[in-house]
Amino acid sequence: MNCDEFVELVTAYLDGALEPADDRRFVEHLAECDGCDRYLEQIRTTVAALGHLPEQSLPADTRDRLLAAFRDWPAG
């Protein structure tokens, strides 16, 4: 697994949603890569800090503009 694949799978890993083979590859990469180890810790810290914030509703037009912007975001 390379670092790009690792970053793409972080959310699934934290959710416990990886297939066993992908989970194994993820953990193996994590053991070898200090940069990805730090990245995973940053994501965990962010989730812990922001995970308790209440959900606020966006005005419908703002939500639609955000969704459209990310839908058109370059994939790679």
Backbone as CSV, one residue per row, in Angstrom:
resi,resn,N_x,N_y,N_z,CA_x,CA_y,CA_z,C_x,C_y,C_z
1,MET,0.849,-1.167,0.000,0.000,0.000,0.000,0.898,1.234,0.000
2,ASN,0.525,2.225,-0.790,1.278,3.472,-0.766,0.507,4.512,0.068
3,CYS,1.115,5.659,0.261,0.528,6.680,1.129,-0.795,7.220,0.589
4,ASP,-0.928,7.338,-0.733,-2.183,7.817,-1.313,-3.330,6.862,-1.005
5,GLU,-3.091,5.572,-1.153,-4.113,4.575,-0.821,-4.463,4.643,0.665
6,PHE,-3.437,4.793,1.489,-3.634,4.881,2.936,-4.596,6.021,3.275
7,VAL,-4.324,7.203,2.721,-5.157,8.375,3.003,-6.600,8.124,2.572
8,GLU,-6.788,7.479,1.440,-8.142,7.197,0.954,-8.904,6.241,1.878
9,LEU,-8.180,5.396,2.608,-8.820,4.368,3.428,-8.933,4.728,4.908
10,VAL,-8.407,5.882,5.315,-8.398,6.239,6.739,-9.793,6.222,7.345
11,THR,-10.752,6.829,6.699,-12.104,6.889,7.259,-12.692,5.496,7.421
12,ALA,-12.548,4.671,6.401,-13.063,3.298,6.493,-12.362,2.534,7.611
13,TYR,-11.062,2.756,7.767,-10.314,2.099,8.841,-10.859,2.513,10.203
14,LEU,-11.032,3.814,10.400,-11.526,4.300,11.686,-12.956,3.829,11.958
15,ASP,-13.721,3.612,10.904,-15.096,3.106,11.046,-15.143,1.587,11.187
16,GLY,-13.996,0.928,11.061,-13.963,-0.534,11.128,-14.616,-1.187,9.928
17,ALA,-14.546,-0.499,8.777,-15.265,-0.965,7.598,-14.366,-1.543,6.503
18,LEU,-13.089,-1.725,6.794,-12.206,-2.292,5.771,-12.367,-3.807,5.696
19,GLU,-12.194,-4.331,4.500,-12.123,-5.778,4.323,-10.869,-6.268,5.052
20,PRO,-10.858,-7.508,5.523,-9.694,-8.006,6.278,-8.351,-7.825,5.558
21,ALA,-8.319,-8.090,4.264,-7.058,-7.954,3.527,-6.610,-6.496,3.471
22,ASP,-7.547,-5.583,3.253,-7.204,-4.157,3.230,-6.796,-3.669,4.613
23,ASP,-7.462,-4.170,5.643,-7.109,-3.808,7.007,-5.673,-4.236,7.318
24,ARG,-5.319,-5.429,6.913,-3.960,-5.937,7.137,-2.944,-5.062,6.419
25,ARG,-3.210,-4.743,5.148,-2.300,-3.890,4.371,-2.196,-2.501,5.000
26,PHE,-3.314,-1.974,5.492,-3.348,-0.663,6.129,-2.442,-0.657,7.365
27,VAL,-2.610,-1.651,8.223,-1.832,-1.739,9.462,-0.345,-1.961,9.150
28,GLU,-0.053,-2.759,8.145,1.343,-2.978,7.754,1.979,-1.668,7.284
29,HIS,1.263,-0.915,6.478,1.781,0.373,6.002,1.978,1.319,7.179
30,LEU,1.023,1.337,8.068,1.087,2.201,9.246,2.344,1.906,10.067
31,ALA,2.713,0.658,10.184,3.896,0.269,10.952,5.192,0.736,10.296
32,GLU,5.156,0.948,8.986,6.365,1.304,8.241,6.490,2.791,7.934
33,CYS,5.428,3.560,8.046,5.423,4.926,7.531,5.123,5.936,8.646
34,ASP,6.153,6.670,9.052,5.971,7.667,10.109,5.023,8.788,9.690
35,GLY,5.061,9.161,8.424,4.180,10.231,7.945,2.717,9.837,8.032
36,CYS,2.397,8.622,7.663,1.005,8.168,7.725,0.574,7.937,9.169
37,ASP,1.512,7.537,10.013,1.218,7.401,11.437,0.789,8.761,12.005
38,ARG,1.525,9.815,11.660,1.172,11.160,12.125,-0.166,11.612,11.535
39,TYR,-0.384,11.304,10.242,-1.640,11.682,9.597,-2.833,11.028,10.303
40,LEU,-2.724,9.740,10.595,-3.805,9.040,11.279,-4.068,9.665,12.646
41,GLU,-3.026,10.016,13.372,-3.201,10.657,14.678,-3.878,12.009,14.538
42,GLN,-3.535,12.761,13.495,-4.168,14.065,13.256,-5.660,13.894,12.977
43,ILE,-6.009,12.887,12.200,-7.422,12.633,11.906,-8.147,12.220,13.180
44,ARG,-7.544,11.354,13.973,-8.167,10.950,15.245,-8.372,12.156,16.157
45,THR,-7.386,13.034,16.230,-7.483,14.236,17.065,-8.592,15.148,16.557
46,THR,-8.688,15.297,15.252,-9.733,16.131,14.656,-11.115,15.572,14.958
47,VAL,-11.276,14.276,14.790,-12.567,13.633,15.067,-12.933,13.807,16.542
48,ALA,-11.952,13.624,17.424,-12.216,13.759,18.859,-12.596,15.200,19.215
49,ALA,-11.944,16.154,18.573,-12.207,17.557,18.885,-13.521,18.052,18.299
50,LEU,-13.861,17.577,17.127,-15.042,18.097,16.436,-16.237,17.167,16.463
51,GLY,-16.022,15.936,16.847,-17.081,14.949,16.801,-18.257,15.243,17.715
52,HIS,-18.056,16.075,18.709,-19.129,16.370,19.660,-19.908,17.636,19.317
53,LEU,-19.491,18.321,18.258,-20.197,19.553,17.893,-21.602,19.234,17.399
54,PRO,-22.552,20.071,17.754,-23.917,19.815,17.279,-24.028,20.068,15.781
55,GLU,-24.889,19.312,15.166,-25.128,19.495,13.737,-25.944,20.769,13.555
56,GLN,-25.485,21.608,12.675,-26.217,22.831,12.375,-26.723,22.736,10.943
57,SER,-27.909,23.202,10.734,-28.448,23.111,9.382,-27.973,24.300,8.556
58,LEU,-27.637,24.004,7.322,-27.243,25.034,6.372,-28.473,25.456,5.587
59,PRO,-28.506,26.700,5.166,-29.562,27.083,4.227,-29.455,26.202,2.978
60,ALA,-30.576,25.868,2.411,-30.612,24.944,1.272,-29.718,25.392,0.122
61,ASP,-29.700,26.686,-0.194,-28.874,27.157,-1.310,-27.380,27.003,-1.005
62,THR,-26.979,27.206,0.240,-25.577,27.030,0.630,-25.187,25.564,0.529
63,ARG,-26.039,24.693,1.031,-25.783,23.258,0.948,-25.632,22.826,-0.500
64,ASP,-26.526,23.273,-1.367,-26.475,22.907,-2.780,-25.191,23.395,-3.443
65,ARG,-24.755,24.619,-3.117,-23.521,25.159,-3.695,-22.303,24.352,-3.222
66,LEU,-22.278,23.987,-1.947,-21.169,23.187,-1.433,-21.116,21.810,-2.089
67,LEU,-22.262,21.161,-2.176,-22.302,19.843,-2.812,-21.864,19.919,-4.267
68,ALA,-22.298,20.957,-4.975,-21.906,21.121,-6.377,-20.405,21.365,-6.491
69,ALA,-19.851,22.160,-5.593,-18.416,22.453,-5.639,-17.599,21.188,-5.426
70,PHE,-17.980,20.364,-4.471,-17.219,19.145,-4.210,-17.493,18.063,-5.240
71,ARG,-18.649,18.070,-5.832,-18.950,17.107,-6.893,-18.034,17.337,-8.077
72,ASP,-17.721,18.602,-8.340,-16.881,18.954,-9.485,-15.392,19.012,-9.139
73,TRP,-15.049,18.725,-7.872,-13.656,18.758,-7.424,-12.855,17.712,-8.184
74,PRO,-11.645,18.045,-8.599,-10.839,17.049,-9.323,-10.637,15.777,-8.494
75,ALA,-10.811,14.645,-9.120,-10.725,13.358,-8.421,-9.290,12.961,-8.102
76,GLY,-8.349,13.446,-8.790,-7.032,12.944,-8.501,-5.964,13.881,-8.877
